[in-house]
Amino acid sequence: MKSTKTIKLTAVAALTAGLFLGGCGGHSNGTPPAQVLPSSGKLVMGPISGAIVCADLDVSLTCDTGEAFGITDANGDFSFVRPAGTYNLLSVGGIDTLTNEPAPMLEAPNDAANVTPATNLVAKSSNPEATKALLNRLAGGSYDADISDAAGVSADLMKVVKVVEVALVIFEDVLGVTDASAQADLVAAIATELTTSTETNVDTLLATALDAAAAQVIETLSADLSSNISIVGDDFA
């Protein structure tokens, strides 16, 4: 049986190695304005084709019957009429056209222009406005920019995107964690570290975010290990 120390070192090494291999207005009357939602967008790490992007109205991490959706084309573009309300956009399935690998689940606030690893951070953050403000600052523009247009995206935002992308890919493909809730918890851990840290150096900040991701990996693997031990114990009872 692997010790907790061994699991921790393995998780940190996997996340760090993957990162380096991947590269790096108010209203005076108090009445909120009517929400105007975009009807189209792009799903990108590289452009993701063949994915379902839906309005996850109940935030169940599944595209349920009756929820509006679109399917991405070869450029990652999708379109559908987004219903009013508070929910996340959710992408399921699809192929990253840059790597030809299956794409991980991604989310975005319902008013985001696109769905990317950066919007995933905002969607899973416990303080989405603070996370959005941080990413806007790093982007020198909007956090939900089309990251497939490298000329229009800052290097700092792309570093953040790469941390989330690599963490998700390693979590699922290397460590075999396919549970949607566990993947969402991983992104939430990264978002919390990014948002609450007082670190101003971007590279150092992202290193601490990787530590947070590794800690979440350990928690997930430890829970799975405990569950398996419990099952084996029951079998011998």
ABEGO torsion letter per residue (X at the ends): XBBAAAAAAAAAAAAAAAAAAAEXXBBAAGBBBBBBBBABBBBBBBBBBGBBBBBBAAGAGBBBBGBBBBBBBAAGBBBBBBBBEBBBBBBBEEBBAAAGBBBBBBBBBAABABBBAAAAAAAABABAAAAAAAAAAAAGBBAABBAABAAABBAAAAAAAAAAAAAAAAAAAAAGBABAAAAAAAAAAAAAAAAABABABAAAAAAAAAAAAAAAAAAAAAAAAAAAAAAAAAAAX
